[in-house]
């Protein structure tokens, strides 16, 4: 490809995020070189040299834009001319309300579109270390299987560990689904932490019988097996799965994350709980709470069944379930600016799962906005970020600072996240009555709220596109 390097965007990694980023750059009229190390160097998980190869599930999850946050993200990406969504729609297979794809047809469609675009050059070969200094506009989208030389170079540059071990994730619950007639706010011994007020945790009490049944269920629950390429990666010290702790003895959890000391249940102040489950605020909006110390490798269905036996969480709605898997991601709120540029070296912009998002669609969407940012930079312009009220904007908000700082000094609270309505700014108001004038109740109210959030998001995205993008929304 000819032309000055300052006018060329280099994208490293041709997974979903990198492929989408390259497409958006080229669609904006800016030349791009898309670098992919396969087949020169394969990974433990990939089996082909195709671009945007799906290495796990073939599902893009719900396609319901009115009632589901990931479906809303689908709709926003379609409005922005997403190649990933175009290829998914063209290679859809039956999956009920979900968008699932023929994985080979999907990859072939993405590969063909990128190969055929006159402004895209596909360069096969590994970028072993930091990109050449002459590359002034770079998107790094190498995902959770980033090669060691590049990961080491990023780590050295940032002086901040990019995680490359079993990433232990605790489940996250929507605050409004917690039964506060059972649970209560309080910190142990009413201790005030940084930014707290002495009542920073939601506490769920357990009797001896409930605790013993809970421990037995954890031990008996069906666990996810490690993938072959994960088996030699160690646990993160101090972050053992809760079921592993339970297996070490029946009292282990009562002396660990479920210790019942320093707390008084205002609903029953004369009865001392035998054990207590604590939840801690997970985002600045206060809409999400994580279950403290409950990182787990239980299968998702088992997590929902077992964790809903905790008093106060019987009707819990989970924004994210727990997990334990090999992952490589940045401490993005500290390391990246609002346009996903590395503060230590702004010519490098990051996209995809390594920025702290989970899921195919989320990774691709961050690639999409990174591509638009990079194309604007190449033209000497600055693109205003999408509104926080949109799915894309709320996900970016999480990545660049939507989390809260850890209560315990020296630890970091930022963790990868799927898109969910808990990341969106609350509505000023939403419908509370049906067309016939009767009040919405229970699940009807929840549905109305989700639909109002979705309607607001699409309206705000349309305004942003009209006001700030030089290109038409349609591909």
Rosetta blueprint (number, residue, H / E / L):
1 X L
2 X L
3 X L
4 X L
5 X H
6 X H
7 X H
8 X L
9 X E
10 X E
11 X E
12 X E
13 X L
14 X L
15 X L
16 X H
17 X H
18 X H
19 X H
20 X H
21 X H
22 X H
23 X H
24 X H
25 X H
26 X H
27 X H
28 X L
29 X L
30 X L
31 X L
32 X E
33 X E
34 X E
35 X E
36 X E
37 X L
38 X L
39 X L
40 X L
41 X L
42 X L
43 X L
44 X L
45 X L
46 X L
47 X L
48 X L
49 X L
50 X L
51 X L
52 X L
53 X L
54 X L
55 X L
56 X L
57 X L
58 X L
59 X E
60 X E
61 X E
62 X E
63 X L
64 X L
65 X L
66 X L
67 X L
68 X L
69 X H
70 X H
71 X H
72 X H
73 X H
74 X H
75 X H
76 X H
77 X H
78 X H
79 X H
80 X L
81 X L
82 X L
83 X H
84 X H
85 X H
86 X H
87 X H
88 X H
89 X H
90 X H
91 X L
92 X E
93 X E
94 X L
95 X L
96 X L
97 X L
98 X E
99 X E
100 X E
101 X E
102 X L
103 X H
104 X H
105 X H
106 X H
107 X H
108 X H
109 X H
110 X H
111 X H
112 X H
113 X H
114 X H
115 X H
116 X H
117 X L
118 X L
119 X L
120 X E
121 X E
122 X E
123 X E
124 X E
125 X L
126 X L
127 X L
128 X L
129 X L
130 X L
131 X L
132 X L
133 X L
134 X L
135 X L
136 X L
137 X L
138 X E
139 X E
140 X E
141 X L
142 X L
143 X H
144 X H
145 X H
146 X L
147 X L
148 X H
149 X H
150 X H
151 X H
152 X H
153 X H
154 X H
155 X H
156 X H
157 X H
158 X H
159 X L
160 X L
161 X L
162 X L
163 X L
164 X L
165 X E
166 X E
167 X E
168 X E
169 X E
170 X E
171 X E
172 X E
173 X E
174 X E
175 X H
176 X H
177 X H
178 X L
179 X L
180 X L
181 X L
182 X L
183 X L
184 X E
185 X E
186 X L
187 X L
188 X H
189 X H
190 X H
191 X L
192 X L
193 X L
194 X L
195 X L
196 X L
197 X L
198 X L
199 X L
200 X L
201 X E
202 X E
203 X E
204 X E
205 X E
206 X E
207 X L
208 X H
209 X H
210 X H
211 X H
212 X H
213 X H
214 X H
215 X H
216 X H
217 X H
218 X H
219 X H
220 X H
221 X L
222 X L
223 X E
224 X L
225 X L
226 X L
227 X L
228 X H
229 X H
230 X H
231 X L
232 X L
233 X L
234 X L
235 X E
236 X L
237 X L
238 X L
239 X L
240 X L
241 X L
242 X H
243 X H
244 X H
245 X H
246 X H
247 X H
248 X L
249 X L
250 X L
251 X L
252 X L
253 X H
254 X H
255 X H
256 X L
257 X L
258 X L
259 X L
260 X L
261 X L
262 X L
263 X L
264 X L
265 X L
266 X L
267 X L
268 X L
269 X L
270 X L
271 X L
272 X L
273 X L
274 X L
275 X E
276 X E
277 X E
278 X E
279 X E
280 X E
281 X E
282 X L
283 X E
284 X L
285 X L
286 X L
287 X L
288 X E
289 X E
290 X E
291 X E
292 X E
293 X E
294 X E
295 X E
296 X L
297 X L
298 X E
299 X L
300 X H
301 X H
302 X H
303 X H
304 X H
305 X H
306 X H
307 X H
308 X L
309 X L
310 X L
311 X L
312 X L
313 X L
314 X L
315 X L
316 X L
317 X L
318 X E
319 X E
320 X E
321 X L
322 X L
323 X E
324 X E
325 X E
326 X E
327 X E
328 X L
329 X L
330 X L
331 X L
332 X H
333 X H
334 X H
335 X H
336 X E
337 X L
338 X L
339 X L
340 X L
341 X E
342 X E
343 X L
344 X L
345 X E
346 X E
347 X E
348 X E
349 X E
350 X E
351 X L
352 X H
353 X H
354 X H
355 X H
356 X L
357 X E
358 X L
359 X L
360 X H
361 X H
362 X H
363 X H
364 X H
365 X H
366 X H
367 X H
368 X H
369 X H
370 X H
371 X H
372 X H
373 X H
374 X H
375 X H
376 X H
377 X H
378 X H
379 X L
380 X L
381 X L
382 X L
383 X L
384 X L
385 X L
386 X L
387 X L
388 X L
389 X L
390 X L
391 X H
392 X H
393 X H
394 X H
395 X H
396 X H
397 X H
398 X H
399 X H
400 X H
401 X H
402 X H
403 X E
404 X L
405 X L
406 X L
407 X L
408 X L
409 X L
410 X L
411 X L
412 X L
413 X L
414 X L
415 X L
416 X L
417 X E
418 X L
419 X L
420 X L
421 X H
422 X H
423 X H
424 X L
425 X L
426 X L
427 X L
428 X L
429 X L
430 X L
431 X L
432 X L
433 X E
434 X L
435 X L
436 X L
437 X L
438 X L
439 X E
440 X L
441 X L
442 X L
443 X H
444 X H
445 X H
446 X H
447 X H
448 X H
449 X H
450 X H
451 X H
452 X H
453 X H
454 X H
455 X H
456 X H
457 X H
458 X H
459 X H
460 X H
461 X H
462 X H
463 X H
464 X H
465 X H
466 X H
467 X H
468 X H
469 X L
470 X L
471 X L
472 X L
473 X L
474 X L
475 X L
